[in-house]
Amino acid sequence: MTAVYSWFQKNKLRITPYVFLTPNIILFFTFMIAPIIFIFFISFHEWNIIGDPSFIGLSNYTELFFDSLFWTALGNTLYFTIGVVPISAALGIGGALLLRMKTPFRAFFRAIFFMPVVVSMVATALIWVWMFNPDFGLINEWLGYIGVNPDWLGSTTLAMPAVIIAMIWVQAGYSLVIYLAGVQNVPENLYESAQIDGANKWQQFWNVTLPLLKPTTVFVVIILVINTIMAFDLVYTMTSGGPGNSTMILINYIFRASFEEGAMGYGAALGVVQFILVLAISGISLWLGREKE
């Protein structure tokens, strides 16, 4: 016992950080790593939650290739992501450049722009359902002045753009705050040097601001991709994946397969595909961000 105490006294400075990290490591493994392992395990089984899982090998993954709804959901997910991420990032960097200027009430406007991020996604979805209502919605009231009255959420063509607009409203504020932090770290003397060399505002942005914001852009894109692909609550509240599966994205199809149809194994296989999709898009973003460094 004395030897153990002596060893602890000699090494307590090295041990202490690990002692404090241990609860976080346990929580991370319990709520992050363990569920991922479980999902991979269940994806090779047939399971309806009630009975015991039955091993079926790659049958769930084979079924994916012949499931037309899977391909529809995958295409909708890519459409949704491509529609949301670039515009949200562009609005974020544009707003950050405007807020970088020494304008009155800058902190107030920053809080206003960020507010959609902290509002519940369900509340956000309900606001936009009201906005897009064809009978009394604010958007159709404006469009009525030019004789247009589309049924946004009831149209297989317009439903996805409507959901994309709602998601952009949420994500643009988040990217703005991140970009604002990056823009404020750009040294002012670089702009002064560029101005002395005759660079206009666009040239300063393209040759000074944008290259220095590349790490920030990579981070923003990855977070936006993850948030968009995981936007179950927004899509479910606004359209439930309809009409005609036109807004059915992978995360909503996972919910339907797992909990509405009771096919937990197949839902897990869908989850694995979504996990790989997020990793692939994040990896491409990291590669593009480092390509010219």
C-alpha positions as CSV (number, residue, x, y, z in Angstrom):
1,M,0.0,0.0,0.0
2,T,2.9,2.3,0.8
3,A,4.5,1.6,-2.5
4,V,1.3,2.4,-4.4
5,Y,0.9,5.7,-2.4
6,S,4.5,6.6,-3.1
7,W,4.1,5.8,-6.8
8,F,1.0,8.0,-6.9
9,Q,2.7,10.9,-5.2
10,K,5.5,10.8,-7.8
11,N,3.2,10.5,-10.8
12,K,0.2,12.5,-9.7
13,L,0.9,15.4,-12.0
14,R,0.8,13.0,-15.0
15,I,-2.2,11.1,-13.7
16,T,-4.4,14.0,-12.8
17,P,-5.3,15.1,-16.4
18,Y,-6.4,11.5,-17.2
19,V,-8.5,11.4,-14.0
20,F,-10.5,14.4,-15.2
21,L,-10.7,13.2,-18.7
22,T,-12.0,9.7,-17.7
23,P,-15.7,10.8,-17.3
24,N,-15.7,12.5,-20.7
25,I,-14.1,9.4,-22.3
26,I,-16.7,7.2,-20.7
27,L,-19.6,9.4,-21.9
28,F,-18.1,9.7,-25.4
29,F,-17.8,6.0,-25.7
30,T,-21.3,5.3,-24.2
31,F,-23.2,7.8,-26.3
32,M,-21.1,8.0,-29.5
33,I,-18.8,5.0,-30.2
34,A,-21.1,2.3,-28.7
35,P,-24.2,3.3,-30.7
36,I,-22.1,3.4,-33.9
37,I,-20.8,-0.1,-33.2
38,F,-24.4,-1.3,-32.3
39,I,-25.8,0.2,-35.6
40,F,-23.1,-1.7,-37.6
41,F,-23.9,-4.9,-35.7
42,I,-27.7,-4.6,-36.2
43,S,-27.4,-3.8,-39.9
44,F,-26.4,-7.4,-40.5
45,H,-29.5,-8.7,-38.7
46,E,-33.2,-8.8,-39.0
47,W,-34.8,-7.3,-35.9
48,N,-38.1,-5.8,-35.0
49,I,-37.1,-4.6,-31.4
50,I,-39.3,-7.1,-29.7
51,G,-37.7,-10.4,-30.6
52,D,-34.0,-11.5,-30.8
53,P,-31.9,-10.3,-33.7
54,S,-31.5,-12.8,-36.5
55,F,-28.3,-12.7,-38.5
56,I,-28.9,-12.4,-42.2
57,G,-25.5,-11.3,-43.5
58,L,-25.5,-8.6,-46.2
59,S,-29.2,-9.0,-47.1
60,N,-30.1,-5.6,-45.8
61,Y,-27.4,-4.0,-47.9
62,T,-28.4,-6.0,-50.9
63,E,-32.0,-4.9,-50.5
64,L,-30.8,-1.3,-50.7
65,F,-29.9,-1.6,-54.4
66,F,-33.4,-2.8,-55.3
67,D,-35.2,-0.3,-53.1
68,S,-36.5,2.6,-55.3
69,L,-37.4,4.7,-52.2
70,F,-33.7,4.4,-51.0
71,W,-32.5,5.9,-54.2
72,T,-35.2,8.6,-54.1
73,A,-34.1,9.5,-50.5
74,L,-30.5,9.5,-51.4
75,G,-31.1,11.8,-54.4
76,N,-33.3,14.1,-52.2
77,T,-30.5,14.2,-49.5
78,L,-27.9,15.3,-52.1
79,Y,-30.4,17.8,-53.6
80,F,-31.2,19.1,-50.1
81,T,-27.5,19.4,-49.2
82,I,-26.4,21.0,-52.4
83,G,-29.2,23.5,-52.1
84,V,-28.5,24.5,-48.5
85,V,-24.8,24.4,-47.9
86,P,-23.4,26.7,-50.6
87,I,-26.0,29.4,-50.2
88,S,-25.8,29.2,-46.4
89,A,-22.0,29.6,-46.5
90,A,-22.2,32.4,-49.1
91,L,-24.7,34.3,-47.0
92,G,-22.6,33.7,-43.9
93,I,-19.4,35.1,-45.4
94,G,-21.3,38.0,-46.9
95,G,-23.0,38.9,-43.6
96,A,-19.7,38.5,-41.8
97,L,-18.0,41.0,-44.1
98,L,-20.8,43.5,-43.6
99,L,-20.7,43.1,-39.8
100,R,-17.0,43.5,-39.9
101,M,-17.5,47.1,-40.7
102,K,-17.7,49.6,-37.9
103,T,-21.4,50.0,-38.0
104,P,-23.8,50.9,-35.1
105,F,-25.7,48.1,-33.4
106,R,-23.3,45.5,-34.8
107,A,-23.7,43.2,-31.7
108,F,-27.5,43.5,-32.0
109,F,-27.6,42.5,-35.6
110,R,-25.2,39.6,-34.9
111,A,-27.6,38.3,-32.2
112,I,-30.6,38.7,-34.6
113,F,-28.9,36.7,-37.4
114,F,-27.8,34.0,-34.9
115,M,-31.3,33.7,-33.3
116,P,-32.7,31.1,-35.8
117,V,-29.9,28.7,-34.7
118,V,-30.9,28.7,-31.0
119,V,-34.7,28.4,-31.8
120,S,-36.1,24.9,-31.7
121,M,-36.1,23.3,-35.1
122,V,-39.7,22.2,-34.7
123,A,-40.7,25.8,-33.9
124,T,-38.8,27.0,-36.9
125,A,-40.6,24.4,-39.1
126,L,-44.0,25.5,-37.8
127,I,-43.1,29.1,-38.6
128,W,-42.3,28.2,-42.1
129,V,-45.4,26.0,-42.5
130,W,-47.4,29.1,-41.7
131,M,-45.3,31.2,-44.0
132,F,-45.8,28.8,-46.9
133,N,-49.5,28.2,-46.2
134,P,-51.4,28.8,-49.6
135,D,-54.4,30.3,-48.0
136,F,-53.1,32.8,-45.3
137,G,-49.3,32.5,-45.5
138,L,-47.2,35.6,-45.6
139,I,-45.3,34.5,-48.7
140,N,-48.4,33.8,-50.8
141,E,-49.9,37.1,-49.6
142,W,-46.9,38.9,-51.2
143,L,-47.0,36.8,-54.3
144,G,-50.7,37.4,-54.6
145,Y,-50.0,41.0,-55.7
146,I,-48.5,39.5,-58.9
147,G,-51.2,36.9,-59.3
148,V,-49.2,33.9,-58.1
149,N,-50.6,31.6,-55.4
150,P,-48.5,28.3,-55.3
151,D,-49.2,25.4,-53.0
152,W,-45.6,25.2,-51.7
153,L,-45.8,22.2,-49.4
154,G,-48.4,20.4,-51.4
155,S,-46.4,20.4,-54.7
156,T,-43.9,17.7,-55.5
157,T,-41.9,20.4,-57.4
158,L,-42.0,23.2,-54.8
159,A,-41.9,21.3,-51.5
160,M,-38.1,20.7,-51.5
161,P,-37.2,24.3,-52.4
162,A,-39.5,25.4,-49.6
163,V,-37.7,23.1,-47.1
164,I,-34.3,24.3,-48.5
165,I,-35.3,28.0,-47.9
166,A,-36.3,27.1,-44.3
167,M,-33.0,25.3,-43.7
168,I,-31.0,28.1,-45.2
169,W,-32.7,30.5,-42.8
170,V,-31.4,28.4,-39.9
171,Q,-27.9,27.6,-41.2
172,A,-26.9,31.1,-42.6
173,G,-26.9,32.6,-39.1
174,Y,-24.6,29.9,-37.8
175,S,-22.1,30.2,-40.7
176,L,-22.2,34.0,-40.3
177,V,-21.0,33.9,-36.6
178,I,-18.2,31.4,-37.5
179,Y,-17.1,33.5,-40.5
180,L,-17.2,36.7,-38.5
181,A,-14.7,35.2,-36.0
182,G,-12.5,34.3,-38.9
183,V,-12.8,37.6,-40.7
184,Q,-11.9,39.5,-37.5
185,N,-8.7,37.5,-37.3
186,V,-7.5,38.7,-40.7
187,P,-4.7,41.3,-40.0
188,E,-5.7,44.8,-41.0
189,N,-2.2,45.5,-42.5
190,L,-2.8,43.0,-45.2
191,Y,-5.8,45.1,-46.5
192,E,-3.7,48.2,-46.2
193,S,-0.9,46.6,-48.3
194,A,-3.3,45.4,-50.9
195,Q,-4.9,48.9,-51.1
196,I,-1.5,50.5,-51.6
197,D,-0.9,48.0,-54.4
198,G,-4.1,49.2,-56.1
199,A,-6.4,46.3,-55.2
200,N,-10.1,47.2,-55.1
201,K,-12.6,45.7,-52.6
202,W,-13.3,42.6,-54.8
203,Q,-9.6,41.9,-55.3
204,Q,-9.0,42.3,-51.6
205,F,-11.7,39.8,-50.8
206,W,-10.6,37.3,-53.5
207,N,-6.8,37.5,-52.8
208,V,-6.7,38.3,-49.1
209,T,-9.8,37.4,-47.3
210,L,-10.9,34.2,-49.0
211,P,-7.5,32.4,-48.9
212,L,-7.1,33.2,-45.2
213,L,-10.6,31.9,-44.5
214,K,-10.0,28.5,-46.2
215,P,-9.7,26.6,-42.8
216,T,-12.9,28.4,-41.6
217,T,-14.7,27.5,-44.8
218,V,-13.8,23.8,-44.5
219,F,-15.1,23.8,-40.9
220,V,-18.3,25.6,-41.9
221,V,-19.0,23.3,-44.8
222,I,-18.5,20.2,-42.8
223,I,-20.8,21.4,-40.0
224,L,-23.4,22.6,-42.5
225,V,-23.3,19.2,-44.3
226,I,-23.8,17.3,-41.0
227,N,-26.6,19.6,-39.9
228,T,-28.4,19.4,-43.2
229,I,-28.2,15.7,-43.6
230,M,-29.4,15.3,-40.0
231,A,-32.3,17.7,-40.4
232,F,-35.0,15.2,-39.5
233,D,-37.2,17.4,-37.3
234,L,-37.4,20.2,-39.9
235,V,-38.4,18.0,-42.8
236,Y,-40.7,15.8,-40.7
237,T,-42.6,18.7,-39.2
238,M,-42.9,20.6,-42.5
239,T,-43.7,17.8,-44.9
240,S,-43.2,14.3,-43.3
241,G,-41.2,13.5,-46.4
242,G,-44.1,14.2,-48.8
243,P,-45.8,15.0,-51.0
244,G,-45.1,11.8,-52.9
245,N,-41.7,11.3,-51.1
246,S,-40.4,14.4,-52.8
247,T,-38.8,15.6,-49.6
248,M,-38.0,12.2,-48.2
249,I,-34.3,12.4,-47.1
250,L,-32.3,9.5,-45.7
251,I,-32.7,10.4,-42.0
252,N,-36.5,10.5,-42.5
253,Y,-36.4,7.2,-44.4
254,I,-34.4,5.7,-41.5
255,F,-37.1,6.7,-39.1
256,R,-39.8,5.3,-41.3
257,A,-38.1,2.0,-41.8
258,S,-37.0,1.6,-38.2
259,F,-40.0,2.8,-36.2
260,E,-43.0,2.9,-38.5
261,E,-42.3,-0.3,-40.4
262,G,-40.4,-2.1,-37.5
263,A,-37.4,-3.0,-39.8
264,M,-34.6,-2.0,-37.4
265,G,-32.0,-4.0,-39.3
266,Y,-32.8,-2.3,-42.6
267,G,-33.0,1.1,-40.9
268,A,-29.5,0.4,-39.4
269,A,-28.2,-0.4,-42.9
270,L,-29.6,2.9,-44.1
271,G,-27.9,4.6,-41.1
272,V,-24.6,3.1,-42.1
273,V,-25.0,4.4,-45.6
274,Q,-25.8,7.9,-44.2
275,F,-22.7,7.7,-41.9
276,I,-20.5,6.8,-44.9
277,L,-22.1,9.7,-46.9
278,V,-21.2,12.2,-44.2
279,L,-17.7,10.9,-43.9
280,A,-17.2,11.0,-47.7
281,I,-18.5,14.6,-48.0
282,S,-16.4,15.7,-45.0
283,G,-13.3,14.0,-46.3
284,I,-13.7,15.7,-49.7
285,S,-14.1,19.1,-48.0
286,L,-11.0,18.5,-46.0
287,W,-9.1,17.4,-49.1
288,L,-10.2,20.4,-51.1
289,G,-9.3,22.7,-48.2
290,R,-5.7,21.3,-48.1
291,E,-5.1,20.7,-51.8
292,K,-3.2,23.9,-52.5
293,E,-1.6,24.5,-49.1
